[in-house]
Amino acid sequence: MPESTLEVRIAGLEGSYKELTKRIDDLRSEMHRGFDGVRAEMDHTRTGLEAQMADLRAEFRTSFRWAMSLILVNWLSLMAGIFLVVARK
């Protein structure tokens, strides 16, 4: 009788071990799916940020050109005014 209870107990432990192994495998596969989802979301976010950075660079470049053009026109008109005043005397 004790042998059968020992066998039953060992069989129960084996069943528990198999169940734990299955649960761990399920957890591992679920974690991998979650990591893949996070990785895909990060790639999508990175792509969006790169596009926004490209737009900002283009906007800064345009703003810089406008600012430099205004400064150059202002400087040239000031120099032309000075030359006209000097030439008149």
PLY file of the C-alpha trace (Angstrom):
ply
format ascii 1.0
element vertex 89
property float x
property float y
property float z
element edge 88
property int vertex1
property int vertex2
end_header
0.00 0.00 0.00
2.69 2.56 0.83
4.29 1.80 -2.52
1.15 2.69 -4.40
0.77 5.95 -2.50
4.40 6.73 -3.26
3.80 5.99 -6.93
0.68 8.09 -6.90
2.55 10.93 -5.22
5.41 10.71 -7.75
2.92 10.62 -10.61
1.26 13.71 -9.14
4.64 15.44 -8.95
5.39 14.49 -12.55
2.04 15.89 -13.64
2.68 19.10 -11.72
6.14 19.34 -13.28
4.70 18.91 -16.78
2.02 21.53 -16.05
4.64 23.99 -14.77
6.80 23.34 -17.82
3.80 24.00 -20.08
2.95 27.20 -18.21
6.55 28.40 -18.41
6.62 27.69 -22.15
3.34 29.57 -22.58
4.70 32.48 -20.55
7.90 32.50 -22.60
5.99 32.55 -25.90
3.68 35.29 -24.58
6.67 37.36 -23.50
8.25 36.96 -26.93
5.02 38.09 -28.57
4.90 41.07 -26.20
8.51 41.96 -26.94
7.83 41.70 -30.66
4.87 44.04 -30.25
6.94 46.53 -28.27
9.73 46.30 -30.84
7.28 46.96 -33.69
5.78 49.91 -31.82
9.25 51.33 -31.15
10.16 50.98 -34.83
6.94 52.76 -35.79
7.65 55.54 -33.28
11.24 55.86 -34.47
10.06 56.17 -38.08
7.60 58.88 -37.05
10.28 60.75 -35.11
12.69 60.55 -38.03
10.03 62.03 -40.32
9.34 64.81 -37.81
13.07 65.53 -37.51
13.37 65.76 -41.29
10.45 68.22 -41.35
12.08 70.29 -38.61
15.39 70.35 -40.46
13.67 71.56 -43.61
11.78 74.21 -41.63
14.96 75.39 -39.89
16.79 75.51 -43.21
14.00 77.62 -44.74
13.90 79.93 -41.70
17.67 80.32 -41.76
17.65 81.23 -45.45
14.90 83.82 -44.86
16.79 85.32 -41.92
20.07 85.47 -43.85
18.31 87.03 -46.84
16.74 89.72 -44.65
20.06 90.45 -42.95
21.82 90.67 -46.32
19.16 92.98 -47.79
19.27 95.15 -44.66
23.06 95.32 -44.76
23.12 96.13 -48.50
20.50 98.87 -48.14
22.44 100.38 -45.23
25.66 100.31 -47.26
23.86 101.85 -50.27
22.51 104.62 -48.02
25.97 105.32 -46.62
27.48 105.44 -50.13
24.73 107.78 -51.33
25.30 110.14 -48.39
29.06 110.09 -48.95
28.70 110.56 -52.72
26.39 113.54 -52.25
29.01 115.43 -50.19
0 1
1 2
2 3
3 4
4 5
5 6
6 7
7 8
8 9
9 10
10 11
11 12
12 13
13 14
14 15
15 16
16 17
17 18
18 19
19 20
20 21
21 22
22 23
23 24
24 25
25 26
26 27
27 28
28 29
29 30
30 31
31 32
32 33
33 34
34 35
35 36
36 37
37 38
38 39
39 40
40 41
41 42
42 43
43 44
44 45
45 46
46 47
47 48
48 49
49 50
50 51
51 52
52 53
53 54
54 55
55 56
56 57
57 58
58 59
59 60
60 61
61 62
62 63
63 64
64 65
65 66
66 67
67 68
68 69
69 70
70 71
71 72
72 73
73 74
74 75
75 76
76 77
77 78
78 79
79 80
80 81
81 82
82 83
83 84
84 85
85 86
86 87
87 88
